[in-house]
Structures are given as C-alpha cells and as structure tokens.
Amino acid sequence: MGLSRSLVTTSTALLSFLVLYLAVSFNNIAAKHRHSTTTNHHKHHPDTNASNPRLQQAYLALQAWKLVIYSDPFNTTSDWIGPSVCSYTGIYCAPYPNNTDIQTVAGIDLNHADIAGFLPDELGLLSDLALLHLNSNRFCGILPHTLSNLTLLFELDLSNNRFVGPFPSVVTSLTSLKYLDLRFNEFEGPLPPELFNQNLDAIFINNNRLSSVIPSNLGLSTASVVVFANNNLGGCLPPSIANFANTMEELLLINTNLSGCLPYEVGWLYKLRVLDVSSNNLVGEIPYSIAGLAHLEQLNLGHNMMTGVVPLGVCELPNLLNFTFSYNYFVEEEGICGNLTSQGIIYDDRRNCLPDKPLQRSKKECDPVIEHPVDCFEHPCGGDKHVEYSRQKHHT
C-alpha cells in the first residue's frame, strides 16, 4: 500500500526537516506523513543551559521525564545526563528562528525503544517541539494537558503504546498539528467533533476502544489519509465525507461497526486510491458513483450485508488492482466483474448469492436478505429493523 511508503524516512531526513522547519518558518512545512528511526548520532551545539533559557527548560522537562521511566531495556536514555540536552539520544535541536544563534529542542524520536513509563506534566515546557515520535514503546497512563503548550507541534506519533482514557482532548488544541497517529492504544469513548475542525494531513486512530458514532462534521478535515479501523464507532458514514474530495487518498474503516448504506458521496472523493470498509454492517447496493473514482486501486467491501448488482463501471476502473466483495449478498456480476482475473485484477467474490458461481451462500441464507432489499435513497441509514437483522446475521 502507498501508505507505508509515505510514512518511512531516515534520521538524516528528520534532522533536515527540523532545521528547515525552525530556521525558515514555524508555520510552513514542506514534509508530511513522516516516521523516523531512532539514532545515536547527534549534533553537538555550543549552547549551554546557562546562556540559553530554552535549553534550560528542556533540561528540566527531560530530567523530569527520565524520573518516570521505569524500564529502558536498550539504555536509550542512559546518556540523558548533564545540561547538554542536544547530545541526548533521541533529542534533536535546531536553530530558533527568532534568534538563529541559539538552539532549541525541536524534535524527539524514541521510536521502537521499548521504554516503559508515562509522560509527565513537565513535557509542556518543550514549547518549541515540532516532532514527537514515541512509536512502539510501553508508555502508559493519560496524556498530560500541558501538551497544549506545544503550539508548534507538527507531528505526534504515540502509536503502539499503552495510553488509556478518553480520546485525548489536548490533541484538538494543537493548532499546528498535521500528522496524528494514536493507533494501537487503549483510548475509549467518543471521538470529539473538534478533531475534524483541524487542518490535519493524516489521522490514524485505529485499534483503540473508541465508540459512539463518527461525528457528522467528519469531512471538515483536510486529511489525505484517515484510518479508523478496529474500533466500535457504529452508525452511518456521514454524507459530509464528500468534503474530503480535494484531499482524501486513503480511507480505511475496517471493523468499525458501521451500519446503513455506503453513501453516494463516497464517489466524490476523486483522489481516492484505497477504500476499505470491510467487516462492518453495511447494507444496500454499491453506489454507482464509485465508478467515477479513476485513481482507485484497492476496493474492499467484504464481510458486510450489501446486496444487488456488482456494477460494470466499478470493475472497469482504470487503476483498479484489487476488488474484494466476498461475504455479502450480491446476486449478479455485470460483464467482466465475473472474471476480473482476466483483466489482471485480484478479486474475491466468494460467499455471495451469485448463480452458477462456486463457494456461494445457500438459498436458505440468501432469500431472507434478498427478499427485503434496502432502498438507500429512502433509508440511507438502512432502517433500524434491517440494521438489527443485519447484525444478527453478520455475527452468526
């Protein structure tokens, strides 16, 4: 998937990015969707804490953090000693734009360090921080509200940790934030609508314990990648998804307990390359508007309760590489849809209600659903009775 390619970068690129970010402008960033790997190579700077109050603040913050780290198997923070914070492993400094003669802590990258501990309130002292990467550690607890002081924070990656509690509202106060990755934690409860009022490029919140419904203002964000997979959000995908039209490239809503019909407005996302709504409770027909998604490469509708015809226009999409619609209740494949392998497209049509096709559902399974089709124009959310029936069938 193109997503993984866009998220990986080197430590050298990270340093260059920080210098560019802080030396040119705190508000103009040329990079996006970056991940970096931890390195032990750092630049040494002449600033001392005595002459640089910004590094004094950083020293206080990092020493407070070190005190609440109770496991560091790779000794990543073993050199966090003394006032020269720019030489600490995982700490990156860059010139402060209002005075380039002094240095400031602009980035922290402790990805894959397997550190256990929590985040102290003193991290709010790192007010010049642009990047905070803590992927794949064992940090736990809740996020301190003092992170709201990080008004220049551009990338926040807290994925693969053990953070808990409600969705961290402090994230919605970070006005410079472009990249948010909170996946594989234990956050729970509803998504705050304020999240989608932010000018984010990428939102990864998959594999948490989030519930309630997707907020109706979903499309007010400008994100190109949105991943909500493996939560319990429920409800319908709001028509406001159409507002993502000029930016959205990848939308992954796998196993989020979505119900109702796939909105026609999905077909307005003309830049979309990946659409995965598998393992939900979606009903109704495939909206024909999807046939207009000329850049679409991967389409996964599998493991839902969708019915009707698999439209030829979707199967003829010029860039389609993979089309999965197995484990639904489709009754017909138009034209080449019945043999997409002849077009070089990987596809899966098992466990539907397709006549003369192998590995299909039985008549006993198909008839109750086919005899009660959902009109998505009249009931875009599917109707309560049908949705409840769909859930019962889907989990049997």
Buried (B, 14 or more C-beta within 10 A) or exposed (E): EEBEEBBEBEBEEBBBBBBBBBBEEBEEBEBBBBBBBBBEEBEEBEBEBEEBEBBBBBBBBBBBBBEBBEEBEEEBBEBBEEBBBBBBBBBBBBBBBEEEEBBBBBBBBBBBBEBBBBBBEBBBBBBBBBBBBBBBBBBBBBBBEBBBBBBBBBBBBBBBBBBBBEBBBBBBBBEBBBBBBBBBBEBBEBBBBEBBEBEBBBBBBBBBEBBBBBBBBBBBBBBBBBBBBBBEBBBBBBBBBBBBBEBBBBBBBBBBBBBBBBBBBBBBBEBBBBBBBBBBBBBBBBBBBBBBBEBBBBBBBBBBBBBBBBBBBBBBBEEBBBBBBBBBBBBBBBEBBBEBEEEEBEBBBBBBBBEEEEEBBEEEBBEEBBEEBBEBEEBBBBBEEBBEBBBEBBEE
